[in-house]
Amino acid sequence: MTDATPPPAVQLETERRPDQNRTRAATLPPPAQPVYVLRGHNSPIHAVAIIRHNSRLLTGDADGWVSLWSLATKRAVAVWRAHQATILGLKEWGDDNIITQGRDARLVIWQLRMTDEPGLEKKLPVEGTSDDPKQPWMLHSLTVNTINFCAFSVCSDPGRTLPSHISQGVRQVDDDNRGLLAAVPAATDGQIDVFHLPSQYRLSTIPSPRDAKTGMVMTVQIFHQRDTLLLAAGYENGDVALYTYNSSSASWVPQYHATVHSQPVLSVDVAPSLGFFYSSSADAIIAQHPLMTQNEAECSLVRSSPVREIKTKHSGQQALSVRSDEKILATAGWDSRIRVYSAKTLKELAVLKWHKEGCYALSFATMYEPQKLLATEDDAVDDYGTLTADQRREVRVKSTHWLVAGSKDGKVSLWDIY
């Protein structure tokens, strides 16, 4: 079920002073509205992810239901109950696999190819359940700690982490034939486990920062910066830390540790090309931190300071996401607003208001040039004018600058910005 509205230009939500010129105020355009609203879930949306070159959208709710939507038709192409508790995270793995995480302490890899979609259940949670729903094929299931509501993070395995005695016979399922690294909170407060997928082998456990009572791990991001593997983490006490992986010693080296927030950190995301990572919290602060990559010999862990921080006056920025071009980032707030900032300066650029209840999840589309999307399954297409109507729609959808937000009201808003 969808609700479509015309796509207006993004405008700031503004507060005009009483003494402002009335003529000028009268000429201001109305506040922006979402391009589409998806209404398929009965419970709050806790995870969203735009996948498959911006052609599909994953949404997950508090009852464990996952919906896969076509962004071209705005209709569900697969619906299944992936978990028996709240969905915490959703990711894609190549073109054939989906990874889901629920509060039922499971991380699950599903096989869901585009060719599988016609045979899968499409009845949305708001429409009731079917007697014999057809769901994707479950490939792997890993037990993880989910007490603290922390979503998992994944990145490609650089190929040097898995011991040879484990790598032999491992069934790989990604295109690079190397697997993934998945970061999740460990069972002990303040520690982080890093697993290899699909082998489910635990590669390492990152200890909590020294001389700090961090409490639980609240958010993690594992990622690459050039040839370096890094992990950023946010903790219950408001601390933020950064680690790099030393392949020689097979250990994680602390690089940065700062106390920025007065409340638990809710989200971190990274801009590797800019050299920053960001944190948001239950307090009103958004912070920009340096991606420090000293080697182990040079590293002396001291409490550091962020590059910059802003006090937004809006407590509870539940989700923070950086767009793939690293020009902007967005936050989803408990006050139901979505705020867009410059990734370089943290200057507020726009406030998007539509939802009536708090927003919990965000996802940006990957930025593509339309020319790079001119392809069919059979051959490359150089001229947009030679495409069929369906192919043109697909190219437009994939090149749209989507920003997707999921809310406590169970609705998912789609915005086209910048």
N, C-alpha and C positions, 0 to 999 in steps of 0.2 A: 504494500500500500504506500503510495507516495503522494506528496502534495507539492506542486510545482508553482513557482512564482517567477516573474520576469527577472533577469539578472541585472540589477542596477550596479552602478559603480560603487566601490567601497568608500564610505564616508566616515569621518570621525563622529562619535557621539559627543556632542559639544554642550557646554553649559554657557548660555549667553548672559552677560551682565544686564541688569535692568536698564542701564544707560546706553546700551548699544544702539546703534542706528537701526530703526525699525525697517527701513527700506532694505538694508543689507541683510537683515535677518530673514526677511520675507523671500529673498532670492536664494537662500541656502537650500540645497536639495534635501529630500527626506532622508532619514537614516537608512543605511543599507539593510537589505533583507536577504536571506539565503536564497540561492538559486533553486534548491530543492530541499524538501524535508522528508526523510524516510521514517515511516511510522509502522514498524513491524514487531517491536518488542513490548512485553508487558512490564518489564522491570528496568531499573536504571542501567544505562550503558556505561561499562567500565573499561572497554578497550575498543579501539578502532584502528584499522590499518589499510591504507591504499596499497594495492599490490598489482603484480603482473602488468608492468608498464602502464599503470594508471587505468587499466581496463576493469579492475575489480576492486570491491571494497569489502573488508571483513568487519563485522560488528559483533561484540560479545556482551552479554548482559549479566545481571546479578543472579539469575536462575541457572546459569551454565549454558545457555543457548548461544550458538554461533550462527550468523547469517552471512552468506556470501552473495553480494549484490553485483549485478552488471551496472557499471556507471554509464553505459550507453543507453540502456532501457530503463534504468532505475528500478529494476525488479530483481527479486531474489532468484538465484540460480541454484542455491544449495542451502539447506537449513537442517541443523542437527543439534542435539544436546550433547556437547562435547564433554561436559563435566557436570558433576552433581552439586556444584557450588559456584560462587561468583567467578566469572572469567577475569583473570588478572592481566593476561598478555596474549597478543596475537602477532605472528610473524609468518612470512613466506620463506620457503626454502627452494630456490630454483623455480621452475615452471610447473612442477608436479606435486609439491608437498606444502602442507600448512602445519605450523606448530602452534599449539594452544597450551595455555597454562591456567589451571583453576585453583580455587582455594581448597579443593579436595586433595591437595598435596601431589598432584600429577602434572607432569609435562609430557604432552602427547604429540607425536608426529603422525599426520594423516596423509595418505595419498589422495590427492584431489586434482586430477588433470582436467583441463578444459573439456576434453572428450568424455569425461565422466559425468559432467554436469547434467545432461539430459535425463540420466537415470536416477538422479538423487531427489530427495524430498525438497519440495518448494513451499510447503505450507508454513507460514510464519507463526511465531508464538501467539500473536494476537488473534489468530484464526483457529486456535486449538491444536491438538495433536492428532496425528494419524495413528491407525491401529498398527501398521507395519511400516514405520518410516525407514527409508533407504538412506543410510549415512555413508560417509567416506570410509575407505579401508584404513584401519589403524595399523601402522607399521611398527611403532615403538612407543613405550610408556616408561617414563622415568619418575621415581618418587623423589620429590624435592620438598624443602621447607617453605610453607606458605603462610605461617602464622602472622607475619607482619605485613601482609598485603603487597609485598614487593614483587613487581613484575620481572620476569627473566629478561636477559639481553643476550644477543648472539652476534657473532661475526665469523668470517671464514677462518679456517685453521690455516696458519701460514705454512704448515707442513713439517714443522720441527718439534711439535709438542708431544705427539703420541709415541710411546715406547714401541720399538720394533716388535716385541713379543705380543703387544696388544693389536698393532696395526695389521698383522698377518691374519687373514681370514675375515676382517671386518667388512661388512657389506656396506659400501658407500652408496649414497643416494643423491649426491649433488653432481653438477656438471664438471667441476674441477677434480672430482674423485679424491678430495682431501677431507671432507667433513666440515663440521662446524664446532665452534667453541661456545658453550653456554654458561653464563654467569648467573648464579642464584644465591640467596642468603644461605649460610650454613646453619646447622642446628644450634650452634653456640652463638650467642649474641655478639655482634660486631664482626663476625667472620664471614667470608665469602667463598663458596665452592665454585670451581671452574671445571666443567665436564666437557668431554669430547662426545660429539654426536656423529653417527648413530651408535657408536660403541658403548655409550653410557659410562665410559671410564672416567673416574675423577682424577683430573690431572694435578690439581693443587688446591690448597685451602689458604686463602689470604687472611692473615691475622688482622685484628683490629689495630688502629694506630696506637703506637706506644704512649703510655702515660695519659691515656684519655679514656674516660668512661662514656663510650659512644652510645651505649644501648643497642637497639636492634638496627640492622641494615634496612633502610627504607627504600633505596633506589640504587640501581647499578647501570652502567653502560660500559660494555667491552667493545673495543674498536681498534682500528689501525690508523697510525699516522706515518705515512710513508712505509718504512720497513720496521717500525716499532709497534709492538702490541701493548696497548694501554687499557686501564680500567679506572673509571671514575665512580665514586660511591658517595652517597649521602646517608647520614645517620640520624637516629632518633633524637640525639641531643643537639642537633643543628650543625654538626661538623660536616665538612666536605673533604674528601681525600682523593689523591691520584696515585696510581701505581703503574710501573712499567714491568714488562716481563723480560727477565734475563734468561735467554735460552741456554747459556753455558752452564749456569747453576740450576736451571729449571725452577727458578723462584721469582717472586714478585718483589720489586724494590719500591719502597715508598718514595714519592717525589714531592708531594705537596700535601699540606694539611692545614686547614683554616677553620676557625670558628666564626661563622658569618651570621647564622640564623639563630634566633632565640626559641624556635619551635622546630619540630621534626622536619627534615628535608623530604619533600614529596616527589621531586622529579629532578633529574639531571639529563642534559643532552650536550652534544659536542659539535664543534665546528673545526675539524682538524686543519683545514687549509688556512683559516684565520688564526689558528693557534690558541683557541679559547675553548673552555667548556662552561656550562651555565647551570645554575641551581635555582629552584624555587621551593617555597616552604609553606607551612601553615601560617607563618607570619607574613608580613607585607613586603618582604625584600626579594628582589631578583638580583643575583650576583653573577658576575663574569670573572672566570678564573683562568690563569695561564696554564697552557699545556707544557709543563716543564719536562724535559727529557734528558736530564743529566744521567751519566752512567753511574754504576754502583760505587765506584771509587770516589767520585766527586760528590755523591749525595750525602748530605747531612740534614736529617729531618728536623726542621724547626717549624714552629707555627708561622704560617705565611698569611699574606693578605690578598684579597681578590684584586683584579685589575680595576674594576669599578663595581659599584652596587647602587641600586636605586630603591628608594622606599616608595612603594606604589600607593600606599594608603588603602590597599585592598587585600585583606588577609585571605589566605587559603588559595594559593595558585596550585591546583591539584596536578596539572599536567603542563609540561613545557616541551616544545618541539622546535627544532631548527630545520628550516627548509634545505633541500639538497644543494642549492646554489649558495648557501650560507650568507644570504643577504638579509633575511629576516628570520625572526623566531616568533612564536606565539605561545600564550598561556591560556589555560582553561581554568576559570575561577569558580569558587563556591558562590560568588555573587551572581552567577549565570552569565557573566560576560566573557568574551574571548578578546584578548588584547594582543595586538601585533606590535612588535618592536624592531628597531634596527639591530641586527646581530653585532654590528661593529660598535655602535655608540650607546645602545640600549634606549634610544629615544623612542617614546611611544608614537606610533604611526596611525593606529586605528583602534577603535573599540567596536566590537560587533555584538549587538544585543538582539536576541530573539527569544531564547529559551526563558522560561519562567522559573526554573529551578537550577541548581548548581550544575556546572559542567565538569565532567570527570576525565574526559579523554580527548586527544587531538591526533590528527595525522595530516601531513602535507603530501601532496602529489610530488613525485620526482619530476624535476624540470627537464623537459625534452624540447628540442627544436622540431617543429612540424615536419620539416623535410626528412628528418631521420626516422620518422614514423611511417613514411610512404612505402609500405611494403605489404605484400600479400604472402600467403603461404607458399605460392608457387614461384614468384619472381619479384624482383624489385620494381617499384613504380617511381618514375622520375617526375611525372606530371600529375599534379593534384586534379586537374580537369578530367583525367581519364578514369578516375575512381568511380565506383558505383555509389549510390546514395548511402548505403550502409557503411561502405568503406570510408566515405567522407565523415560520417558521423563518428566512426571509431577514431579517426585521426583527430577530430576536434576534441573529443573526450580525453584522449591521451595527452594532448597538448594543453589542456585547460589547467590553470594554476589553482587546483583544488585545495581548499582547507576544510577538513571535516571535523566536526565536534560532536561528541556524545554526551548526553545529559542525564541527570537524575530523573527527568520526566519520561525517559524511555525513547526519546526521539533523537534522530541524527540529522544535523543540519550540514548542508553542503554550500560552501561559499567559493566564489571565484575572485581572487584578489591579486593585485600587483603582478 
